[in-house]
């Protein structure tokens, strides 16, 4: 594992300005999932995992991605009814083989799987490749939601979003920037101008940075239930916030902490402890406010990529995502100023949907309409009839749930691998010379039937936390203009953060408006945090809690929360909310607990194990890099494809 950081965003935080700690109040910062059960028993949530219907999924927008919003009821019913419960295993032996022999079969059409297909076909253009995916469209979590609101087409990400730029500086800072020539990204992006503000508002380039690591990059408001909003609290040391002086001081002192122990094995050392332990024992956060400091930071780190909170994640995982205190090692590792200064995130309207589209179009140009420019590709349409044509070498088969991947014969001697999947009510098997499993390990451990105990143990070491991604389409955002802010954080109810973001100019063309009088989409990334519940039960109970919420529950809570926060500034939910789309990502992030990155008791880390093929089956997913980014997904796909090319040589 490289000691250089891998994470979804990287900006340098400005030193705290105005550190006088004044004010009083007993309310403490807290952020938690809605309606959490009080029991610490991980399996007590009564969540329906089969037999779900469209009312559970809710509206899915317009265009190619309509009805494909996150883990839909179709995906959940198939996965939990077939893969997870093993109800189809007994039928495998009787399943007929379809198609001819493929050179490579890829399970999973996310960025990693699509990159693997592109890499393989670039080296072997005449090879026959089949990509299978359980969803109704490719992309994995790199998908988008589309809306039509008052004559404007609006696009927002379902999950994966953000590109670390400028690329040359990002690479120097330890952030991978693969396939730049192929993707067609410019060295730096430009943004549309904001129009018709009634007062100056600092609007960030992305919604991630101002969550905490770059709080100076946006004007923001903190909303405390039943109290006045507090604007830009970090800029004056939370002077007006209704929290205790002890908590104010602890937050500011942690933000300024830059002197952790100097040691050559600092990365391995961080991986021996939880982030909460680091805060307590190394950063010396006072015990009487430790839980409240963690409650402030937990949704930030969970949403950015850690999945869960400070009590269970490795301090090295917190470092990867630039959390305070551990972030001081950025300076130590590079023996000088923070090397991430001057880099930022650029976000396409649909997030990293663009990268998924690009990798598909590179290898299968006919799959998407239009040209290859940035703007054309962003707004291209899927040519569905071209995806799985029998005469094509590259076939993409969607809505196909794989539940068995097994060598035909003893793994060490087999020359082919058989993959069995369900599409609709029918089961099929396909055969290939090799397979790349490009999905997460919670799936791989259930579908890879003949792997060795070493590989199975490595897969079992991965645990995943859910995220609920909400996209709320508004007819205007005059209320934010009146408040004078671009971002809002809150501490009660559903969610915790949302923000405006600037829009990219693509090939000289504007994408969507950024005017308080015109429509906009506000995105939320909502983790389900359960401090105090034992690990890995936190992950299970969080996921069941997410799945127990119907769309009607989610919609009602969004309307209620927005009305509380924005009603005093002219917001009216019935008038101003045009649509809400819920994207449930049940296994959004793997959760890296202490010892995950560098292993324990002399054993290799699970990532190291799975980055080597098991005979004719290779594995590729961003989680095998230690940080889930589109860049690491692409690199893992490329690595797995090259390994298979070597095996078939």
C-alpha positions in Angstrom: 0.0 0.0 0.0 1.4 3.4 -1.0 1.8 5.8 1.9 0.6 8.6 -0.3 -3.0 9.6 0.1 -5.9 8.2 -2.0 -9.2 10.0 -1.5 -12.1 11.7 -3.2 -11.1 15.3 -2.6 -7.9 17.2 -1.8 -7.7 20.9 -0.9 -5.6 22.7 1.7 -7.6 24.0 4.6 -7.0 27.7 5.5 -5.7 28.3 8.9 -8.5 29.1 11.4 -9.4 32.8 11.3 -10.7 34.6 14.4 -10.1 32.1 17.1 -11.8 33.9 20.0 -14.0 31.3 21.7 -17.1 33.1 23.1 -20.8 32.3 23.5 -22.6 29.7 25.5 -25.3 27.0 25.0 -25.7 23.4 26.0 -26.8 21.9 22.6 -24.2 19.6 21.3 -23.3 18.8 17.7 -24.8 15.5 16.6 -25.6 13.8 13.4 -27.4 10.4 13.2 -29.5 8.4 10.9 -33.2 8.9 11.0 -35.4 6.9 13.3 -32.6 4.6 14.4 -33.5 1.6 16.6 -32.4 1.9 20.2 -31.2 -1.7 20.3 -27.6 -2.5 19.6 -28.6 -5.9 18.1 -27.6 -5.8 14.5 -30.2 -8.2 13.2 -33.2 -6.7 14.9 -34.3 -4.3 12.2 -37.4 -5.7 10.5 -36.6 -4.7 6.9 -38.3 -6.2 3.8 -35.6 -7.6 1.6 -37.7 -9.5 -1.0 -41.1 -8.8 -2.5 -40.4 -5.0 -2.8 -42.3 -3.0 -5.4 -42.1 0.3 -7.3 -43.5 2.3 -4.4 -40.4 1.4 -2.4 -38.1 2.6 -5.2 -40.0 5.7 -6.0 -39.7 8.0 -9.1 -36.6 7.5 -11.2 -36.5 10.6 -13.4 -36.4 10.8 -17.2 -34.1 9.5 -19.9 -31.8 6.5 -20.1 -31.4 6.4 -16.3 -35.1 6.5 -15.5 -36.1 3.8 -13.1 -32.5 2.8 -12.6 -31.9 4.8 -9.4 -29.5 3.0 -7.1 -30.5 -0.4 -5.7 -34.1 -0.6 -7.1 -36.7 -3.1 -5.9 -35.8 -5.3 -8.9 -32.1 -5.4 -8.0 -32.8 -6.0 -4.3 -35.4 -8.8 -5.0 -33.0 -10.6 -7.4 -29.9 -10.2 -5.3 -31.4 -11.2 -1.9 -33.7 -13.8 -3.4 -31.1 -15.5 -5.5 -27.5 -14.7 -4.6 -27.7 -14.0 -0.9 -30.1 -16.7 0.0 -28.6 -19.3 -2.4 -32.1 -20.3 -3.7 -30.9 -21.0 -7.2 -27.8 -23.0 -6.5 -29.5 -26.4 -7.0 -30.5 -25.4 -10.5 -27.0 -24.7 -11.8 -26.3 -28.2 -13.0 -29.4 -28.1 -15.3 -28.7 -24.7 -16.8 -28.0 -24.7 -20.5 -24.9 -23.0 -21.9 -25.7 -20.2 -24.3 -23.4 -18.4 -26.8 -20.0 -19.6 -27.9 -16.8 -19.6 -25.9 -15.7 -16.1 -24.8 -12.1 -15.1 -24.3 -13.1 -13.0 -21.3 -16.3 -12.7 -19.2 -16.5 -9.7 -16.9 -19.0 -9.7 -14.0 -19.9 -6.1 -13.2 -20.3 -3.1 -15.6 -19.0 -0.4 -13.3 -16.0 1.8 -14.1 -13.6 -1.0 -13.1 -15.4 -3.6 -15.3 -15.7 -1.2 -18.3 -12.0 -0.3 -18.0 -11.1 -4.0 -17.9 -13.0 -4.6 -21.1 -11.4 -1.6 -22.8 -7.9 -2.6 -21.7 -8.4 -6.2 -22.8 -9.8 -5.3 -26.2 -7.2 -2.7 -26.8 -4.6 -5.5 -26.5 -6.8 -8.1 -28.2 -9.1 -6.4 -30.6 -10.5 -9.6 -32.1 -11.3 -11.2 -28.7 -14.8 -12.0 -27.7 -15.8 -10.3 -24.4 -19.0 -10.5 -22.5 -19.9 -8.1 -19.6 -22.7 -9.0 -17.3 -24.4 -6.7 -14.8 -27.4 -7.0 -12.6 -28.5 -3.4 -13.1 -30.6 -2.0 -15.9 -27.8 0.3 -17.1 -24.0 0.2 -16.9 -21.9 2.4 -14.6 -22.2 0.8 -11.1 -22.4 3.8 -8.8 -21.3 6.1 -11.6 -24.8 6.7 -12.8 -27.0 9.8 -12.9 -30.5 11.1 -12.4 -32.1 13.3 -15.0 -35.0 15.8 -14.5 -37.1 18.1 -16.7 -38.1 21.1 -14.6 -39.8 24.2 -16.1 -38.1 23.8 -19.5 -34.6 23.0 -18.1 -32.9 19.6 -18.3 -31.1 19.0 -15.0 -28.6 16.2 -14.2 -27.2 15.0 -10.9 -25.1 12.1 -9.7 -26.5 8.9 -8.2 -23.2 8.2 -6.4 -19.6 8.5 -7.7 -18.6 12.1 -8.5 -15.5 14.2 -8.5 -12.2 14.4 -10.5 -9.0 15.7 -8.7 -7.5 18.4 -10.9 -5.3 19.9 -12.3 -4.0 16.6 -13.2 -0.3 17.2 -13.2 -0.5 18.7 -9.7 -2.8 15.9 -8.6 -0.2 13.2 -9.7 2.5 15.0 -7.8 0.3 15.0 -4.7 -0.3 11.2 -4.8 -3.6 11.2 -6.6 -3.8 8.8 -9.6 -4.9 10.4 -12.8 -5.2 7.5 -15.3 -6.3 7.4 -18.9 -6.2 11.2 -19.3 -5.6 11.0 -23.1 -8.4 8.4 -23.6 -10.9 10.2 -21.4 -10.3 13.5 -23.2 -10.2 15.6 -20.1 -8.5 19.0 -20.3 -5.7 19.9 -17.9 -8.1 22.3 -16.1 -11.8 22.9 -16.3 -13.7 26.1 -16.5 -17.0 27.0 -14.9 -20.2 28.8 -15.8 -20.7 32.2 -14.2 -23.3 32.5 -11.5 -26.1 34.9 -12.4 -28.5 37.2 -10.7 -27.4 36.9 -7.1 -28.9 39.4 -4.7 -25.7 39.4 -2.6 -22.2 37.9 -3.0 -22.2 34.1 -2.3 -19.1 31.9 -2.4 -20.3 28.8 -4.3 -17.9 25.8 -4.3 -16.7 23.8 -7.3 -18.0 20.6 -5.6 -20.2 19.7 -2.7 -17.5 17.5 -1.0 -14.8 20.0 -0.2 -16.7 22.4 2.1 -18.2 19.5 4.1 -15.1 20.1 6.3 -11.7 19.7 4.7 -12.1 23.0 2.8 -14.7 24.8 4.8 -13.3 28.1 3.5 -14.4 27.2 0.0 -18.1 28.0 0.5 -20.5 30.3 2.3 -22.4 27.9 4.5 -25.1 27.9 7.3 -25.3 25.5 10.3 -28.9 24.9 11.3 -29.6 24.0 14.9 -33.2 22.7 15.5 -35.4 25.5 17.0 -32.6 28.1 16.9 -31.3 30.7 14.4 -29.0 29.6 11.7 -25.3 30.2 12.2 -23.5 31.5 9.1 -19.9 30.4 8.4 -19.2 29.2 12.0 -15.6 28.1 11.3 -14.6 31.7 10.4 -15.1 32.9 14.0 -14.5 29.8 16.1 -18.2 28.9 16.4 -18.7 32.1 18.4 -22.5 32.2 17.7 -23.1 28.5 17.7 -25.3 27.1 20.5 -22.7 24.6 21.7 -20.5 24.5 24.8 -17.3 26.5 24.9 -15.4 23.3 25.6 -16.7 21.8 22.4 -15.9 25.0 20.4 -12.3 25.0 21.7 -11.9 21.2 21.0 -13.0 21.6 17.4 -10.7 24.5 16.7 -7.7 23.0 18.5 -8.1 19.8 16.5 -8.3 21.7 13.3 -5.0 23.3 14.1 -3.3 20.1 15.3 -0.2 19.4 13.2 2.3 17.7 15.5 1.6 14.0 15.7 4.5 11.7 16.5 7.2 11.6 13.9 8.0 8.0 13.0 9.0 6.1 9.9 6.2 3.6 10.1 3.5 6.3 10.6 1.1 4.8 8.1 1.3 1.3 9.6 1.0 2.8 13.0 -2.1 4.7 12.1 -3.6 1.4 10.9 -3.2 -0.1 14.4 -5.9 2.1 15.9 -9.3 3.6 15.3 -9.6 7.2 14.4 -11.4 7.9 17.7 -8.5 6.4 19.6 -6.1 8.7 17.6 -8.3 11.7 18.6 -8.3 10.7 22.2 -4.7 9.5 22.8 -2.7 11.4 20.1 -4.6 14.6 19.4 -5.6 14.8 23.0 -9.3 15.7 22.4 -10.8 16.0 25.9 -12.8 13.0 26.9 -15.8 15.1 28.0 -16.3 16.4 24.5 -14.8 13.5 22.5 -18.1 11.9 21.6 -19.4 15.3 20.4 -16.3 16.0 18.3 -16.7 12.5 16.7 -20.4 13.2 16.1 -19.4 16.3 14.2 -16.8 14.5 12.1 -18.4 11.1 11.6 -20.9 12.0 8.8 -18.2 13.9 7.0 -15.8 10.9 6.9 -18.6 8.4 6.3 -20.0 10.3 3.3 -16.6 11.0 1.8 -15.6 7.4 1.7 -15.0 5.8 5.1 -18.6 4.4 5.3 -18.9 4.5 9.0 -17.7 6.6 11.9 -14.6 7.2 14.0 -15.2 4.4 16.6 -14.5 1.7 14.0 -12.6 3.0 11.1 -8.8 2.8 10.9 -7.0 6.1 11.5 -5.3 5.4 8.2 -8.6 5.4 6.5 -9.3 8.8 8.1 -6.0 10.0 6.8 -6.9 8.8 3.3 -10.0 11.1 3.5 -8.1 14.1 5.0 -9.6 14.1 8.4 -8.2 16.6 11.0 -5.3 15.5 13.1 -4.2 12.6 11.0 -4.0 15.0 8.0 -0.8 16.4 9.6 1.0 13.4 8.2 0.6 14.8 4.7 3.2 17.3 5.6 5.5 14.8 7.3 5.3 12.3 4.5 6.4 15.0 2.0 8.8 16.8 4.4 7.4 20.2 3.8 4.2 22.2 3.1 1.0 20.3 2.2 1.6 19.1 -1.4 -2.2 19.1 -2.0 -2.3 22.8 -2.1 -3.7 24.1 -5.4 -5.7 21.1 -6.4 -9.5 20.8 -6.3 -12.4 18.7 -7.5 -14.2 19.1 -10.9 -17.6 17.5 -11.2 -19.6 16.7 -14.3 -23.3 17.3 -14.1 -23.9 13.5 -13.7 -20.7 12.9 -11.7 -18.5 10.1 -13.0 -21.2 8.8 -15.3 -19.0 10.5 -17.9 -16.0 8.2 -17.2 -18.3 5.1 -17.5 -19.7 6.4 -20.8 -16.2 7.2 -22.1 -14.8 3.7 -21.4 -17.8 2.1 -23.1 -17.6 4.3 -26.1 -13.9 3.7 -26.5 -14.4 0.0 -26.8 -17.9 -0.1 -28.3 -18.5 3.3 -30.1 -21.9 2.3 -31.5 -23.3 1.9 -27.9 -23.8 5.6 -27.4 -25.1 8.3 -29.8 -23.3 11.4 -30.9 -19.7 12.4 -31.1 -16.8 11.9 -28.8 -16.5 15.5 -27.4 -17.1 16.2 -23.7 -20.4 17.9 -24.3 -21.7 15.3 -26.8 -20.7 12.4 -24.6 -22.3 14.0 -21.5 -25.6 14.2 -23.3 -25.3 11.0 -25.4 -28.1 8.4 -25.5 -27.7 4.7 -25.1 -28.4 2.7 -28.3 -29.9 -0.2 -26.4 -30.2 -2.4 -29.5 -26.4 -2.4 -30.0 -25.4 -3.6 -26.5 -25.8 -7.3 -26.9 -25.8 -8.2 -30.5 -24.8 -11.8 -31.3 -22.5 -10.7 -34.1 -20.4 -8.3 -32.0 -17.2 -9.2 -30.3 -18.0 -7.0 -27.3 -21.4 -7.7 -25.7 -22.9 -6.0 -22.7 -25.8 -7.9 -21.1 -27.7 -5.9 -18.4 -30.3 -7.0 -15.9 -28.4 -10.2 -15.5 -27.8 -11.4 -11.9 -24.7 -13.6 -11.7 -24.8 -16.2 -8.9 -22.1 -18.7 -9.9 -18.6 -18.4 -11.2 -16.6 -21.7 -11.2 -13.7 -23.3 -13.0 -14.7 -26.2 -15.3 -12.5 -28.8 -13.6 -9.8 -28.4 -10.9 -9.0 -24.7 -10.7 -5.2 -25.2 -11.2 -5.8 -27.3 -14.4 -9.0 -25.9 -15.8 -8.9 -24.1 -19.2 -12.4 -22.5 -18.9 -14.7 -20.9 -16.4 -18.4 -21.2 -16.3 -20.6 -18.3 -15.3 -24.3 -18.8 -14.5 -26.8 -16.0 -14.2 -30.5 -15.2 -14.1 -32.1 -12.8 -16.6 -35.8 -12.3 -15.9 -37.3 -15.7 -15.1 -34.7 -17.7 -17.1 -31.3 -19.0 -16.1 -28.3 -19.3 -18.5 -24.7 -20.3 -18.4 -21.8 -18.9 -20.4 -18.3 -20.1 -20.7 -15.1 -18.2 -21.0 -11.3 -18.7 -21.0 -11.1 -16.3 -18.0 -13.3 -14.2 -15.8 -12.8 -10.9 -14.1 -15.1 -10.3 -11.1 -15.4 -6.5 -11.0 -17.8 -6.2 -8.2 -17.5 -5.9 -4.4 -16.5 -8.8 -2.2 -19.9 -9.2 -0.5 -21.0 -10.5 -3.9 -17.8 -12.3 -4.9 -17.8 -14.4 -1.8 -21.3 -15.7 -2.7 -20.7 -16.4 -6.4 -17.2 -17.7 -6.5 -17.7 -21.3 -5.5 -14.4 -22.9 -5.9 -11.9 -20.3 -4.5 -9.5 -21.4 -1.8 -9.9 -20.6 1.9 -7.3 -17.9 1.6 -9.3 -16.0 -1.0 -12.6 -16.6 0.9 -11.1 -15.3 4.1 -9.9 -12.2 2.2 -13.4 -11.6 0.8 -15.0 -12.1 4.2 -12.7 -9.4 5.6 -14.6 -6.8 3.6 -17.6 -5.2 5.2 -19.7 -2.5 3.5 -21.8 0.5 4.7 -24.7 2.0 2.9 -25.3 5.5 1.6 -28.6 7.1 0.6 -28.1 9.6 -2.2 -31.0 12.0 -2.6 -31.4 14.4 -5.5 -34.0 17.1 -4.8 -34.9 19.1 -7.9 -36.1 22.6 -7.0 -37.8 25.2 -9.2 -35.6 27.9 -7.7 -33.2 28.5 -4.9 -34.1 32.0 -3.9 -34.2 31.0 -0.3 -30.4 30.2 -0.4 -29.8 33.5 -2.1 -31.8 35.2 0.7 -29.8 33.3 3.3 -26.5 34.3 1.6 -25.2 30.7 1.6 -24.4 28.0 -0.9 -24.3 25.1 1.6 -26.2 24.0 4.7 -25.5 21.5 7.5 -28.0 20.3 10.0 -28.0 18.0 13.1 -31.5 16.6 13.4 -33.8 14.7 11.1 -33.0 13.1 7.7 -29.7 14.0 6.2 -27.0 16.3 7.4 -25.5 18.3 4.4 -26.4 19.7 1.0 -24.7 22.3 -1.2 -24.8 24.1 -4.6 -21.9 23.3 -6.9 -20.6 25.1 -9.9 -21.3 23.8 -13.4 -18.6 22.9 -15.9 -18.3 24.4 -19.3 -17.9 21.6 -21.8 -16.4 22.3 -25.2 -17.4 25.9 -24.7 -21.0 25.0 -24.0 -23.0 25.6 -20.8 -24.6 22.6 -19.2 -27.3 23.7 -16.7 -28.2 27.0 -15.1 -26.9 28.4 -11.8 -29.3 31.3 -11.1 -31.4 31.6 -7.9 -34.5 32.2 -10.1 -34.0 29.0 -12.1 -34.2 25.3 -11.3 -31.4 23.4 -9.6 -30.7 20.0 -8.0 -29.5 19.7 -4.4 -27.7 16.4 -3.7 -27.3 14.7 -0.3 -25.0 11.9 0.6 -26.5 10.4 3.8 -24.7 7.7 5.8 -26.4 5.7 8.5 -24.2 6.0 11.7 -24.6 3.8 14.7 -21.8 4.5 17.2 -21.7 2.0 20.0 -23.0 -0.9 17.9 -20.3 -3.6 17.6 -18.5 -3.9 14.3 -19.3 -5.3 11.8 -22.9 -5.3 13.0 -22.9 -1.5 12.4 -22.8 -2.1 8.7 -25.6 -4.7 8.7 -28.0 -2.7 10.8 -27.3 0.5 8.9 -28.1 -1.3 5.6 -31.3 -2.8 7.0 -32.3 0.6 8.3 -31.8 2.1 4.8 -33.9 -0.7 3.2 -36.7 -0.3 5.8 -37.5 3.2 4.5 -40.1 3.5 1.8 -39.9 6.3 -0.7 -42.9 7.8 0.9 -41.0 7.9 4.2 -38.0 9.5 2.6 -40.0 12.1 0.7 -42.0 13.2 3.7 -38.9 13.6 5.8 -37.2 15.7 3.0 -40.1 18.0 2.8 -40.4 18.4 6.5 -36.7 19.1 7.0 -36.5 21.6 4.1 -39.5 23.4 5.4 -38.0 23.7 8.9 -34.7 25.0 7.6 -35.7 27.1 4.7 -39.4 28.1 5.4 -38.4 31.4 7.1 -36.6 32.4 4.0 -39.5 32.0 1.6 -39.3 28.3 0.8 -42.5 26.5 0.2 -42.2 22.7 -0.3 -45.4 22.3 -2.4 -44.4 25.1 -4.7 -40.6 24.8 -4.9 -39.9 21.0 -4.9 -40.3 19.7 -8.4 -39.2 16.1 -7.8 -37.2 13.9 -5.5 -35.2 10.8 -6.5 -33.9 8.4 -3.9 -30.8 6.4 -4.8 -30.2 3.6 -2.2 -26.6 2.4 -2.3 -26.7 -0.6 0.0 -23.0 -1.4 -0.1 -21.6 2.0 -1.0 -18.3 1.9 0.8 -16.1 -0.8 2.3 -15.3 0.0 5.9 -11.6 -0.2 6.7 -11.2 -1.1 10.3 -7.8 -1.1 12.2 -5.4 -3.6 10.6 -7.2 -3.7 7.2 -4.5 -1.9 5.2 -1.3 -3.5 6.4 -2.6 -6.8 7.8 -2.5 -8.4 11.2 -0.4 -11.1 12.8 2.0 -11.3 9.9 -0.8 -12.0 7.4 -1.2 -10.1 4.1 -4.0 -7.5 3.9 -7.1 -8.8 2.2 -6.5 -6.3 -0.6 -3.1 -7.8 -1.4 -4.6 -11.3 -1.6 -7.4 -10.4 -4.0 -5.2 -8.3 -6.3 -3.7 -11.6 -7.4 -5.8 -13.9 -9.7 -7.1 -17.2 -8.4 -6.1 -19.2 -11.5 -8.4 -18.0 -14.3 -10.5 -15.7 -12.1 -9.2 -12.2 -11.4 -10.7 -9.5 -9.2 -11.0 -5.8 -9.8 -12.8 -3.1 -7.8 -11.8 0.3 -6.4 -12.1 -1.2 -2.9 -9.0 -3.3 -3.6 -7.0 -0.1 -3.8 -7.9 1.0 -0.3 -9.9 4.0 -1.4 -13.0 4.1 -3.6 -12.5 6.6 -6.4 -13.2 6.5 -10.1 -9.4 6.7 -10.7 -8.7 3.6 -8.5 -11.6 1.8 -10.1 -10.1 2.3 -13.5 -6.6 1.3 -12.4 -7.9 -1.9 -10.7 -9.7 -2.8 -13.9 -6.6 -2.2 -16.0 -4.5 -4.3 -13.6 -6.9 -7.2 -13.7 -7.2 -7.2 -17.5 -3.4 -7.2 -17.9 -3.1 -10.1 -15.5 -5.6 -12.1 -17.6 -3.8 -11.1 -20.8 -0.7 -12.5 -19.3 -2.4 -15.8 -18.3 -3.8 -16.3 -21.8 -0.6 -15.5 -23.6 
